[in-house]
Amino acid sequence: MVREAYHKALKALQNEVLDMGKMVSQAIQDSIHALQTRDIEASKEIIKKDQEINKKRFDIEEKCIVLIATQQPLAVDLRTITAILSIITDLERMGDHAEGNAKINIMIGDEPLIKPLVDIPRMGEIGIDMLEKSLRAFMERDVEAARSVCDEDDKVDALHDQIYHELLLLMMGNPKIINLATYLTWVSHNLERIADRVTNIAERTVYMVTGEMEELNVSKY
């Protein structure tokens, strides 16, 4: 009965990780939409909700510590718990990146965007899709699916480079927009970092299942 309760608690923890992932995914999506629509109030709400993501991370962390202290998990279960601890840290950081983009939108304020947003939303879409696939691979213990997620990171890196060079050319042509262009490079950088953190989740999933740590986010671009 004790071990049954333990495995039930471990499964509940994994479901909480999935819930946290959904919170982060929504924050990323909302931060991009707020930037596109110049919705300052929405950005303020994203910043406020980041505290909920932080709290979720610490709640899960506390439950992991209790499980380790009271159940003395065997190797495979211990790898699952340590994977969870690593994943929630990356999820919390992704939430920070979404919050950072919300703050950038507030910094831009009433100023119009210097160009229509095309590649930045695309980066966000890929990043969110990567996140959802990586968490599904984690829940299903699917090593190959975890590895394949990292292939998408090259697309995000390529878009980031494209945005950077495009904005650099715009700044060279019109120094008056340097500040506004710089803000958009920061947004792109945050999205690029989100994709990198997703690959960390994939790496942890591989380690959890196989016991071997692999570096998966080596860019092919």
N, C-alpha and C positions, 0 to 999 in steps of 0.2 A: 504493500500500500504506500509505503514511504517513497519508493522509487517511482511508482506510478504518479504520485503527486508531484515529484520532482520533474519528470518528463512533461507533465501537463504544464508546469510553471515555465519550463524551457520553451515549449511551443507557444505559450502565451507571450513570452518575451519576443519571439520572432515575429509574431503578429503585431506587436507594438512597434517593432522596427518598420514594418510595412506601413503602419499608420503614420509614423513619423515621416517616412518617405513621401507619402501622399501630401502631407503638410508642406514639405519642402518643394515638391513639384508644383503645387498650387502657388506658392510664394514666387517661384521663378516665373511662372506664366503670368501672374498678376503684375509683377514688376515690369515686364516687357510691355504688357498691354497699357499700363499706366504711362509709360514713356511714350508709346505711340499716340495715345489719346491726350497727352499732356494733362493727366489727371493727378493733381497734386494731393488731393484728399485721399485718393486711393493709395498713393505712395506712403502717406502718413500712417494709414491703416496697416500696410505691410510691415512698416517699422515696428508698430505696436505688437503685431502678431508674432514677430520674431522672438519675443519673450516666451511665447507658448512653445515654440520649437526648442528653445534653450531648456525650458522646464522639462519637456518631454525627454530630452537627452539625459538630463540629470536623474530623472525618475527611473529610466531604463538602466542607467549605470548603477544606481543604488541597488536595484533588484539583482543585477548581475553579481555584484559584490556579495550580497546575501547568499545567493546560490553557491558561489565558490566557497564561502566561509562555512556554510552549513551542510553542504552535500558532498564536498570533496569529489568533484566530477572526474571521471576517467578521461583518458587522452582525447577521444573523439568529441566528447561533450565539452571538454575544456577548450578545444579549438573552436567549437561553436560559440561559446561564451566570449572568448577573446575576439572572435570575428565580429560579434555583435558590438562589443566595446569600440572596436576600430570603426565599424560602419557608422555608428551613431555620431562619432566624432566627425567623420567626413560629412554626414548629413547636416550636422549643426553648422559646419563651415560653409556648406552650400547655402544654407539659410542666410548666413552672414553676407554671402555674395549677392543674394537676391535683395537683402536689406540695403546693401551698398548701392545697388542700382536704383532702388527707391530713393535713397538720399541724393543720388546724382540728379534724378528727375526734379527733386525739390531745388537743387542748386541751379539747374537750368531755369527754373521758375517760369515766367511768362514769355521767355524768349522762344521764338519758333525754332524748330529743328532745322539745321542747315541743309538737310537732304532727307528725302523719304527713306524710311527704314525698311530695308529689304533683307539684307544679309544678317543683321542683328536678330530679327525674329526667327530667321532660319536657324541660326546658331542655337537659339533657345529651344526651338522645336526638336532639334537633334539631341540636345542635352537632356531634355525631359524624356524623350524616347529612350535614350541610353540609360537614364536613371531607372525608369520603370522596368526595362529589360534586365538590368543588373539585379534589381531586388527580386524579380521573378526567378532569376537563376539562383539567387541565394536561397529563396524559399524552397525551390525544387531540387536543390543540390545538383544543378546542371552545370558541369564544368565547361563543356563545349560552348554552351550559351554564354557563359561568363567570359570566356576568351573572345568570342565573336563580338561582344559589346565593344571591346577596345578598338576594333577596326574602325568604328565610327568616329573615334577621337581624331583621326587624321582629317576627316571632313571639317570638324570644328576648327582645328588648327589652320587649315587652308583658308577658311572663311575669315578667321581672325587676322591672318596675314593680309588678305585681300582688303579688309576694312581698314587696317592700319595704313597701308600704302595709298588707298584712295583718299583717306582723310588727310594724310600728309601732303598729297598733291593739292588738295583744296586749301590747306593752310598756306602753302607756298604761293598759291595764286591770290589769296586774300587774307593777309595777316589779321584782319579785324575779327575773323572767326576762329582764331586759334583756341580761345577758351572753350567755345562750344564744341569744336572738333575734338579737343582733348577729353572733354566729358564723355563723348561717344567712344573714344578709344578705351576709356576706363570701363565702360559698360561691356564692350567686347572682351576686354581682358577678364572681367568677372565671369563671363559666360565660358570663356576658354578654361578658366580654373575649375568651374563646375564640372566640365567634361573630364578634366584630369582627376578630380576626386571620385567621379563615377568609376574610373578605371581602378582606383584603389579598392572600391567595393568588390569589383570583379576579381581582383587579385586575392582578396580575403576569402572570397567564396571558393576559389581554387585551393587555397591553403586549407580551408576548413574541411574540404572533401578529401584531398589527397595527402595533406600533411607536408606538402612542398610549396615553398614560396616562389612564385614566378613573377618576374617583372614584365607586365603585359603592355604598358603604355609607352613602348619605345616607338617613336613616331616613324612612320614609313614615308611621310610627306617630305 
